[in-house]
Amino acid sequence: MKALHCITFTLLVIGGLNWLLVGLFSWDIGMWFGGQEMTISRIIYVLVGAAAILEVVSHKGNCKCCTARKG
């Protein structure tokens, strides 16, 4: 499960950096792969989105801050 968490976290970082580039420079990482219409770009976008959904669903179980007991 830890390996899956590391993969999803990496994909979320890539997605976050992509949004930063879009916001600051109107430039999309998908342009490296030929734009949004290219299959590889769409696969990357789907993987980043799936990683986000998986992290939302499994976050509480993976996050030390969320599972720490207050006492």
C-alpha positions in Angstrom: 0.0 0.0 0.0 2.9 2.3 0.7 4.2 2.0 -2.9 0.7 2.9 -4.2 0.7 6.0 -1.9 4.1 7.1 -3.2 2.9 6.8 -6.8 -0.3 8.7 -6.2 1.6 11.4 -4.3 4.1 11.8 -7.1 1.3 12.1 -9.6 -0.4 14.7 -7.5 2.9 16.7 -7.3 3.1 16.6 -11.1 -0.5 17.7 -11.4 0.0 20.5 -8.9 3.1 21.8 -10.7 1.2 21.6 -14.0 -1.5 23.8 -12.6 1.1 26.2 -11.3 2.6 26.5 -14.8 -0.8 27.0 -16.3 -1.6 29.7 -13.8 1.6 31.6 -14.0 2.6 31.1 -17.7 -0.4 29.7 -19.5 1.8 26.7 -20.3 0.7 23.1 -19.9 3.0 20.1 -19.4 0.9 18.2 -21.9 2.3 20.4 -24.6 5.6 18.4 -24.3 3.6 15.4 -25.6 1.8 17.2 -28.4 -1.1 18.9 -26.6 -4.3 17.8 -24.9 -5.5 16.0 -28.0 -2.6 13.5 -27.9 -3.3 10.1 -26.3 -0.3 10.2 -24.0 -1.3 13.6 -22.6 -4.8 12.3 -22.0 -3.4 9.2 -20.2 -1.3 11.5 -18.0 -4.3 13.6 -17.1 -6.4 10.6 -16.3 -3.7 9.1 -14.1 -3.3 12.4 -12.2 -7.1 12.6 -11.7 -7.3 9.0 -10.6 -4.4 9.6 -8.1 -6.3 12.6 -6.7 -9.5 10.5 -6.2 -7.5 7.6 -4.6 -5.8 10.1 -2.2 -9.1 11.7 -1.2 -10.5 8.2 -0.5 -7.5 6.8 1.4 -6.0 10.0 2.9 -7.2 9.5 6.4 -5.6 6.1 6.6 -2.3 7.3 5.2 -1.9 10.6 6.9 -0.1 10.7 10.2 -1.7 14.0 11.2 -5.2 12.7 10.6 -4.6 9.4 12.5 -2.7 10.9 15.5 -4.5 10.8 18.7 -4.9 14.0 20.6 -4.6 13.6 24.3 
